[in-house]
């Protein structure tokens, strides 16, 4: 698992936010978000920016 994916999962879990809640706010399904965290689907730049905005962190903090 890449550092980015691990950071996404750790950030979400440390804030006690479900995958469902993140997915809802990104307007995607929970299964799509789960695939992102698992590295089973490509993460677009646009989606990465949306995730960083949702968690209110700089993209560089996720890298």
PDB file with one MODEL, atoms N, CA, C and O in Angstrom:
MODEL        1
ATOM      1  N   UNK A   1       0.855  -1.180   0.000  1.00  0.00           N
ATOM      2  CA  UNK A   1       0.000   0.000   0.000  1.00  0.00           C
ATOM      3  C   UNK A   1       0.897   1.238   0.000  1.00  0.00           C
ATOM      4  O   UNK A   1       1.859   1.325   0.763  1.00  0.00           O
ATOM      5  N   UNK A   2       0.569   2.177  -0.856  1.00  0.00           N
ATOM      6  CA  UNK A   2       1.389   3.387  -0.953  1.00  0.00           C
ATOM      7  C   UNK A   2       1.193   4.279   0.271  1.00  0.00           C
ATOM      8  O   UNK A   2       0.222   4.151   1.017  1.00  0.00           O
ATOM      9  N   UNK A   3       2.135   5.170   0.444  1.00  0.00           N
ATOM     10  CA  UNK A   3       2.065   6.100   1.571  1.00  0.00           C
ATOM     11  C   UNK A   3       0.794   6.952   1.495  1.00  0.00           C
ATOM     12  O   UNK A   3       0.148   7.208   2.511  1.00  0.00           O
ATOM     13  N   UNK A   4       0.446   7.384   0.292  1.00  0.00           N
ATOM     14  CA  UNK A   4      -0.759   8.196   0.107  1.00  0.00           C
ATOM     15  C   UNK A   4      -2.002   7.443   0.573  1.00  0.00           C
ATOM     16  O   UNK A   4      -2.819   7.984   1.319  1.00  0.00           O
ATOM     17  N   UNK A   5      -2.142   6.200   0.133  1.00  0.00           N
ATOM     18  CA  UNK A   5      -3.324   5.421   0.504  1.00  0.00           C
ATOM     19  C   UNK A   5      -3.360   5.140   1.994  1.00  0.00           C
ATOM     20  O   UNK A   5      -4.419   5.196   2.620  1.00  0.00           O
ATOM     21  N   UNK A   6      -2.208   4.840   2.557  1.00  0.00           N
ATOM     22  CA  UNK A   6      -2.131   4.608   3.993  1.00  0.00           C
ATOM     23  C   UNK A   6      -2.493   5.874   4.764  1.00  0.00           C
ATOM     24  O   UNK A   6      -3.198   5.816   5.771  1.00  0.00           O
ATOM     25  N   UNK A   7      -2.009   7.011   4.286  1.00  0.00           N
ATOM     26  CA  UNK A   7      -2.327   8.289   4.936  1.00  0.00           C
ATOM     27  C   UNK A   7      -3.821   8.604   4.857  1.00  0.00           C
ATOM     28  O   UNK A   7      -4.399   9.121   5.813  1.00  0.00           O
ATOM     29  N   UNK A   8      -4.448   8.294   3.716  1.00  0.00           N
ATOM     30  CA  UNK A   8      -5.888   8.530   3.586  1.00  0.00           C
ATOM     31  C   UNK A   8      -6.664   7.718   4.621  1.00  0.00           C
ATOM     32  O   UNK A   8      -7.540   8.235   5.314  1.00  0.00           O
ATOM     33  N   UNK A   9      -6.325   6.456   4.704  1.00  0.00           N
ATOM     34  CA  UNK A   9      -7.023   5.583   5.646  1.00  0.00           C
ATOM     35  C   UNK A   9      -6.765   6.004   7.092  1.00  0.00           C
ATOM     36  O   UNK A   9      -7.695   6.071   7.896  1.00  0.00           O
ATOM     37  N   UNK A  10      -5.511   6.288   7.422  1.00  0.00           N
ATOM     38  CA  UNK A  10      -5.178   6.695   8.794  1.00  0.00           C
ATOM     39  C   UNK A  10      -5.857   8.004   9.178  1.00  0.00           C
ATOM     40  O   UNK A  10      -6.343   8.149  10.300  1.00  0.00           O
ATOM     41  N   UNK A  11      -5.893   8.948   8.257  1.00  0.00           N
ATOM     42  CA  UNK A  11      -6.540  10.235   8.529  1.00  0.00           C
ATOM     43  C   UNK A  11      -8.032  10.028   8.788  1.00  0.00           C
ATOM     44  O   UNK A  11      -8.585  10.569   9.745  1.00  0.00           O
ATOM     45  N   UNK A  12      -8.666   9.251   7.938  1.00  0.00           N
ATOM     46  CA  UNK A  12     -10.100   8.991   8.105  1.00  0.00           C
ATOM     47  C   UNK A  12     -10.377   8.285   9.423  1.00  0.00           C
ATOM     48  O   UNK A  12     -11.288   8.670  10.157  1.00  0.00           O
ATOM     49  N   UNK A  13      -9.602   7.263   9.723  1.00  0.00           N
ATOM     50  CA  UNK A  13      -9.826   6.511  10.952  1.00  0.00           C
ATOM     51  C   UNK A  13      -9.502   7.333  12.198  1.00  0.00           C
ATOM     52  O   UNK A  13     -10.187   7.212  13.213  1.00  0.00           O
ATOM     53  N   UNK A  14      -8.467   8.165  12.131  1.00  0.00           N
ATOM     54  CA  UNK A  14      -8.111   8.974  13.298  1.00  0.00           C
ATOM     55  C   UNK A  14      -9.192   9.993  13.636  1.00  0.00           C
ATOM     56  O   UNK A  14      -9.327  10.417  14.784  1.00  0.00           O
ATOM     57  N   UNK A  15      -9.950  10.373  12.633  1.00  0.00           N
ATOM     58  CA  UNK A  15     -11.057  11.314  12.853  1.00  0.00           C
ATOM     59  C   UNK A  15     -12.386  10.597  13.062  1.00  0.00           C
ATOM     60  O   UNK A  15     -13.438  11.224  13.190  1.00  0.00           O
ATOM     61  N   UNK A  16     -12.314   9.278  13.094  1.00  0.00           N
ATOM     62  CA  UNK A  16     -13.494   8.439  13.317  1.00  0.00           C
ATOM     63  C   UNK A  16     -14.618   8.742  12.326  1.00  0.00           C
ATOM     64  O   UNK A  16     -15.785   8.892  12.689  1.00  0.00           O
ATOM     65  N   UNK A  17     -14.214   8.823  11.069  1.00  0.00           N
ATOM     66  CA  UNK A  17     -15.164   9.082   9.990  1.00  0.00           C
ATOM     67  C   UNK A  17     -15.283   7.801   9.170  1.00  0.00           C
ATOM     68  O   UNK A  17     -14.282   7.158   8.853  1.00  0.00           O
ATOM     69  N   UNK A  18     -16.486   7.449   8.840  1.00  0.00           N
ATOM     70  CA  UNK A  18     -16.704   6.234   8.055  1.00  0.00           C
ATOM     71  C   UNK A  18     -16.402   6.482   6.577  1.00  0.00           C
ATOM     72  O   UNK A  18     -16.401   7.618   6.103  1.00  0.00           O
ATOM     73  N   UNK A  19     -16.150   5.400   5.880  1.00  0.00           N
ATOM     74  CA  UNK A  19     -15.989   5.502   4.433  1.00  0.00           C
ATOM     75  C   UNK A  19     -17.266   6.033   3.804  1.00  0.00           C
ATOM     76  O   UNK A  19     -17.223   6.786   2.832  1.00  0.00           O
ATOM     77  N   UNK A  20     -18.388   5.642   4.357  1.00  0.00           N
ATOM     78  CA  UNK A  20     -19.670   6.102   3.834  1.00  0.00           C
ATOM     79  C   UNK A  20     -19.801   7.615   3.910  1.00  0.00           C
ATOM     80  O   UNK A  20     -20.291   8.248   2.975  1.00  0.00           O
ATOM     81  N   UNK A  21     -19.362   8.196   5.025  1.00  0.00           N
ATOM     82  CA  UNK A  21     -19.458   9.651   5.202  1.00  0.00           C
ATOM     83  C   UNK A  21     -18.552  10.382   4.217  1.00  0.00           C
ATOM     84  O   UNK A  21     -18.953  11.381   3.621  1.00  0.00           O
ATOM     85  N   UNK A  22     -17.345   9.885   4.051  1.00  0.00           N
ATOM     86  CA  UNK A  22     -16.427  10.514   3.086  1.00  0.00           C
ATOM     87  C   UNK A  22     -17.020  10.411   1.687  1.00  0.00           C
ATOM     88  O   UNK A  22     -17.075  11.396   0.951  1.00  0.00           O
ATOM     89  N   UNK A  23     -17.459   9.218   1.331  1.00  0.00           N
ATOM     90  CA  UNK A  23     -18.021   8.993  -0.001  1.00  0.00           C
ATOM     91  C   UNK A  23     -19.218   9.904  -0.256  1.00  0.00           C
ATOM     92  O   UNK A  23     -19.334  10.491  -1.332  1.00  0.00           O
ATOM     93  N   UNK A  24     -20.104  10.022   0.721  1.00  0.00           N
ATOM     94  CA  UNK A  24     -21.275  10.881   0.579  1.00  0.00           C
ATOM     95  C   UNK A  24     -20.857  12.314   0.262  1.00  0.00           C
ATOM     96  O   UNK A  24     -21.428  12.953  -0.621  1.00  0.00           O
ATOM     97  N   UNK A  25     -19.860  12.811   0.985  1.00  0.00           N
ATOM     98  CA  UNK A  25     -19.403  14.192   0.784  1.00  0.00           C
ATOM     99  C   UNK A  25     -18.645  14.384  -0.520  1.00  0.00           C
ATOM    100  O   UNK A  25     -18.544  15.505  -1.020  1.00  0.00           O
ATOM    101  N   UNK A  26     -18.114  13.309  -1.072  1.00  0.00           N
ATOM    102  CA  UNK A  26     -17.420  13.387  -2.362  1.00  0.00           C
ATOM    103  C   UNK A  26     -18.349  13.053  -3.525  1.00  0.00           C
ATOM    104  O   UNK A  26     -17.954  13.109  -4.689  1.00  0.00           O
ATOM    105  N   UNK A  27     -19.596  12.705  -3.187  1.00  0.00           N
ATOM    106  CA  UNK A  27     -20.597  12.346  -4.184  1.00  0.00           C
ATOM    107  C   UNK A  27     -20.182  11.106  -4.986  1.00  0.00           C
ATOM    108  O   UNK A  27     -20.336  11.054  -6.206  1.00  0.00           O
ATOM    109  N   UNK A  28     -19.654  10.113  -4.266  1.00  0.00           N
ATOM    110  CA  UNK A  28     -19.316   8.823  -4.855  1.00  0.00           C
ATOM    111  C   UNK A  28     -19.878   7.737  -3.944  1.00  0.00           C
ATOM    112  O   UNK A  28     -20.348   8.034  -2.845  1.00  0.00           O
ATOM    113  N   UNK A  29     -19.835   6.505  -4.382  1.00  0.00           N
ATOM    114  CA  UNK A  29     -20.329   5.418  -3.547  1.00  0.00           C
ATOM    115  C   UNK A  29     -19.272   4.997  -2.533  1.00  0.00           C
ATOM    116  O   UNK A  29     -18.082   5.268  -2.698  1.00  0.00           O
ATOM    117  N   UNK A  30     -19.732   4.334  -1.491  1.00  0.00           N
ATOM    118  CA  UNK A  30     -18.804   3.830  -0.476  1.00  0.00           C
ATOM    119  C   UNK A  30     -17.852   2.829  -1.093  1.00  0.00           C
ATOM    120  O   UNK A  30     -16.669   2.806  -0.751  1.00  0.00           O
ATOM    121  N   UNK A  31     -18.348   1.999  -2.000  1.00  0.00           N
ATOM    122  CA  UNK A  31     -17.473   0.995  -2.616  1.00  0.00           C
ATOM    123  C   UNK A  31     -16.391   1.645  -3.473  1.00  0.00           C
ATOM    124  O   UNK A  31     -15.269   1.143  -3.539  1.00  0.00           O
ATOM    125  N   UNK A  32     -16.715   2.742  -4.121  1.00  0.00           N
ATOM    126  CA  UNK A  32     -15.700   3.471  -4.887  1.00  0.00           C
ATOM    127  C   UNK A  32     -14.632   4.029  -3.955  1.00  0.00           C
ATOM    128  O   UNK A  32     -13.440   3.943  -4.250  1.00  0.00           O
ATOM    129  N   UNK A  33     -15.059   4.602  -2.828  1.00  0.00           N
ATOM    130  CA  UNK A  33     -14.077   5.142  -1.890  1.00  0.00           C
ATOM    131  C   UNK A  33     -13.232   4.018  -1.290  1.00  0.00           C
ATOM    132  O   UNK A  33     -12.026   4.182  -1.107  1.00  0.00           O
ATOM    133  N   UNK A  34     -13.850   2.890  -0.986  1.00  0.00           N
ATOM    134  CA  UNK A  34     -13.107   1.745  -0.452  1.00  0.00           C
ATOM    135  C   UNK A  34     -12.048   1.286  -1.450  1.00  0.00           C
ATOM    136  O   UNK A  34     -10.935   0.933  -1.060  1.00  0.00           O
ATOM    137  N   UNK A  35     -12.392   1.292  -2.733  1.00  0.00           N
ATOM    138  CA  UNK A  35     -11.430   0.915  -3.773  1.00  0.00           C
ATOM    139  C   UNK A  35     -10.288   1.915  -3.857  1.00  0.00           C
ATOM    140  O   UNK A  35      -9.148   1.537  -4.129  1.00  0.00           O
ATOM    141  N   UNK A  36     -10.584   3.189  -3.626  1.00  0.00           N
ATOM    142  CA  UNK A  36      -9.526   4.204  -3.615  1.00  0.00           C
ATOM    143  C   UNK A  36      -8.550   3.907  -2.490  1.00  0.00           C
ATOM    144  O   UNK A  36      -7.340   3.866  -2.710  1.00  0.00           O
ATOM    145  N   UNK A  37      -9.071   3.701  -1.283  1.00  0.00           N
ATOM    146  CA  UNK A  37      -8.206   3.415  -0.128  1.00  0.00           C
ATOM    147  C   UNK A  37      -7.410   2.132  -0.314  1.00  0.00           C
ATOM    148  O   UNK A  37      -6.281   2.022   0.166  1.00  0.00           O
ATOM    149  N   UNK A  38      -7.988   1.172  -1.000  1.00  0.00           N
ATOM    150  CA  UNK A  38      -7.326  -0.118  -1.206  1.00  0.00           C
ATOM    151  C   UNK A  38      -6.375  -0.097  -2.404  1.00  0.00           C
ATOM    152  O   UNK A  38      -5.650  -1.064  -2.641  1.00  0.00           O
ATOM    153  N   UNK A  39      -6.378   0.996  -3.151  1.00  0.00           N
ATOM    154  CA  UNK A  39      -5.508   1.096  -4.313  1.00  0.00           C
ATOM    155  C   UNK A  39      -6.007   0.301  -5.510  1.00  0.00           C
ATOM    156  O   UNK A  39      -5.234  -0.017  -6.413  1.00  0.00           O
ATOM    157  N   UNK A  40      -7.292  -0.018  -5.518  1.00  0.00           N
ATOM    158  CA  UNK A  40      -7.866  -0.818  -6.599  1.00  0.00           C
ATOM    159  C   UNK A  40      -8.438   0.033  -7.726  1.00  0.00           C
ATOM    160  O   UNK A  40      -8.876  -0.497  -8.747  1.00  0.00           O
ATOM    161  N   UNK A  41      -8.433   1.329  -7.544  1.00  0.00           N
ATOM    162  CA  UNK A  41      -8.862   2.245  -8.597  1.00  0.00           C
ATOM    163  C   UNK A  41      -7.943   3.456  -8.564  1.00  0.00           C
ATOM    164  O   UNK A  41      -7.433   3.836  -7.510  1.00  0.00           O
ATOM    165  N   UNK A  42      -7.738   4.053  -9.722  1.00  0.00           N
ATOM    166  CA  UNK A  42      -6.855   5.212  -9.797  1.00  0.00           C
ATOM    167  C   UNK A  42      -7.497   6.408  -9.115  1.00  0.00           C
ATOM    168  O   UNK A  42      -8.710   6.610  -9.180  1.00  0.00           O
ATOM    169  N   UNK A  43      -6.668   7.183  -8.470  1.00  0.00           N
ATOM    170  CA  UNK A  43      -7.112   8.396  -7.787  1.00  0.00           C
ATOM    171  C   UNK A  43      -6.764   9.581  -8.668  1.00  0.00           C
ATOM    172  O   UNK A  43      -5.589   9.896  -8.860  1.00  0.00           O
ATOM    173  N   UNK A  44      -7.782  10.237  -9.202  1.00  0.00           N
ATOM    174  CA  UNK A  44      -7.546  11.395 -10.070  1.00  0.00           C
ATOM    175  C   UNK A  44      -7.083  12.587  -9.233  1.00  0.00           C
ATOM    176  O   UNK A  44      -7.308  12.645  -8.024  1.00  0.00           O
ATOM    177  N   UNK A  45      -6.449  13.510  -9.890  1.00  0.00           N
ATOM    178  CA  UNK A  45      -6.002  14.732  -9.213  1.00  0.00           C
ATOM    179  C   UNK A  45      -7.199  15.475  -8.643  1.00  0.00           C
ATOM    180  O   UNK A  45      -7.146  15.994  -7.528  1.00  0.00           O
ATOM    181  N   UNK A  46      -8.274  15.524  -9.410  1.00  0.00           N
ATOM    182  CA  UNK A  46      -9.477  16.229  -8.955  1.00  0.00           C
ATOM    183  C   UNK A  46     -10.045  15.595  -7.690  1.00  0.00           C
ATOM    184  O   UNK A  46     -10.447  16.292  -6.759  1.00  0.00           O
ATOM    185  N   UNK A  47     -10.074  14.262  -7.670  1.00  0.00           N
ATOM    186  CA  UNK A  47     -10.609  13.574  -6.499  1.00  0.00           C
ATOM    187  C   UNK A  47      -9.671  13.741  -5.307  1.00  0.00           C
ATOM    188  O   UNK A  47     -10.129  13.904  -4.176  1.00  0.00           O
ATOM    189  N   UNK A  48      -8.368  13.701  -5.551  1.00  0.00           N
ATOM    190  CA  UNK A  48      -7.395  13.924  -4.477  1.00  0.00           C
ATOM    191  C   UNK A  48      -7.584  15.308  -3.864  1.00  0.00           C
ATOM    192  O   UNK A  48      -7.550  15.458  -2.643  1.00  0.00           O
ATOM    193  N   UNK A  49      -7.781  16.307  -4.698  1.00  0.00           N
ATOM    194  CA  UNK A  49      -8.021  17.664  -4.201  1.00  0.00           C
ATOM    195  C   UNK A  49      -9.318  17.734  -3.398  1.00  0.00           C
ATOM    196  O   UNK A  49      -9.385  18.427  -2.382  1.00  0.00           O
ATOM    197  N   UNK A  50     -10.342  17.020  -3.851  1.00  0.00           N
ATOM    198  CA  UNK A  50     -11.622  17.008  -3.136  1.00  0.00           C
ATOM    199  C   UNK A  50     -11.471  16.339  -1.771  1.00  0.00           C
ATOM    200  O   UNK A  50     -12.047  16.802  -0.787  1.00  0.00           O
ATOM    201  N   UNK A  51     -10.707  15.259  -1.708  1.00  0.00           N
ATOM    202  CA  UNK A  51     -10.477  14.574  -0.438  1.00  0.00           C
ATOM    203  C   UNK A  51      -9.712  15.466   0.518  1.00  0.00           C
ATOM    204  O   UNK A  51     -10.056  15.560   1.697  1.00  0.00           O
ATOM    205  N   UNK A  52      -8.677  16.123   0.017  1.00  0.00           N
ATOM    206  CA  UNK A  52      -7.894  17.038   0.862  1.00  0.00           C
ATOM    207  C   UNK A  52      -8.774  18.169   1.377  1.00  0.00           C
ATOM    208  O   UNK A  52      -8.664  18.557   2.540  1.00  0.00           O
ATOM    209  N   UNK A  53      -9.637  18.695   0.533  1.00  0.00           N
ATOM    210  CA  UNK A  53     -10.546  19.766   0.952  1.00  0.00           C
ATOM    211  C   UNK A  53     -11.520  19.250   2.005  1.00  0.00           C
ATOM    212  O   UNK A  53     -11.798  19.943   2.983  1.00  0.00           O
ATOM    213  N   UNK A  54     -12.038  18.049   1.815  1.00  0.00           N
ATOM    214  CA  UNK A  54     -12.969  17.478   2.788  1.00  0.00           C
ATOM    215  C   UNK A  54     -12.320  17.360   4.164  1.00  0.00           C
ATOM    216  O   UNK A  54     -12.931  17.700   5.177  1.00  0.00           O
ATOM    217  N   UNK A  55     -11.077  16.877   4.193  1.00  0.00           N
ATOM    218  CA  UNK A  55     -10.380  16.703   5.468  1.00  0.00           C
ATOM    219  C   UNK A  55      -9.692  17.993   5.937  1.00  0.00           C
ATOM    220  O   UNK A  55      -9.106  18.032   7.019  1.00  0.00           O
ATOM    221  N   UNK A  56      -9.767  19.025   5.129  1.00  0.00           N
ATOM    222  CA  UNK A  56      -9.165  20.325   5.433  1.00  0.00           C
ATOM    223  C   UNK A  56      -7.669  20.195   5.698  1.00  0.00           C
ATOM    224  O   UNK A  56      -7.146  20.700   6.692  1.00  0.00           O
ATOM    225  N   UNK A  57      -6.994  19.501   4.775  1.00  0.00           N
ATOM    226  CA  UNK A  57      -5.542  19.359   4.846  1.00  0.00           C
ATOM    227  C   UNK A  57      -4.960  19.714   3.488  1.00  0.00           C
ATOM    228  O   UNK A  57      -5.650  19.665   2.470  1.00  0.00           O
ATOM    229  N   UNK A  58      -3.702  20.067   3.486  1.00  0.00           N
ATOM    230  CA  UNK A  58      -2.986  20.320   2.250  1.00  0.00           C
ATOM    231  C   UNK A  58      -2.700  18.982   1.580  1.00  0.00           C
ATOM    232  O   UNK A  58      -2.398  18.000   2.259  1.00  0.00           O
ATOM    233  N   UNK A  59      -2.790  18.939   0.279  1.00  0.00           N
ATOM    234  CA  UNK A  59      -2.526  17.700  -0.462  1.00  0.00           C
ATOM    235  C   UNK A  59      -1.159  17.133  -0.104  1.00  0.00           C
ATOM    236  O   UNK A  59      -0.989  15.915  -0.037  1.00  0.00           O
ATOM    237  N   UNK A  60      -0.198  17.998   0.124  1.00  0.00           N
ATOM    238  CA  UNK A  60       1.159  17.527   0.453  1.00  0.00           C
ATOM    239  C   UNK A  60       1.183  16.740   1.753  1.00  0.00           C
ATOM    240  O   UNK A  60       2.053  15.887   1.934  1.00  0.00           O
ATOM    241  N   UNK A  61       0.250  17.004   2.662  1.00  0.00           N
ATOM    242  CA  UNK A  61       0.177  16.243   3.913  1.00  0.00           C
ATOM    243  C   UNK A  61      -0.262  14.806   3.663  1.00  0.00           C
ATOM    244  O   UNK A  61       0.001  13.923   4.480  1.00  0.00           O
ATOM    245  N   UNK A  62      -0.918  14.573   2.556  1.00  0.00           N
ATOM    246  CA  UNK A  62      -1.381  13.231   2.232  1.00  0.00           C
ATOM    247  C   UNK A  62      -0.307  12.410   1.515  1.00  0.00           C
ATOM    248  O   UNK A  62      -0.352  11.179   1.517  1.00  0.00           O
ATOM    249  N   UNK A  63       0.634  13.086   0.918  1.00  0.00           N
ATOM    250  CA  UNK A  63       1.651  12.404   0.109  1.00  0.00           C
ATOM    251  C   UNK A  63       2.721  11.719   0.904  1.00  0.00           C
ATOM    252  O   UNK A  63       3.626  11.114   0.329  1.00  0.00           O
TER     253      UNK A  63
ENDMDL
END
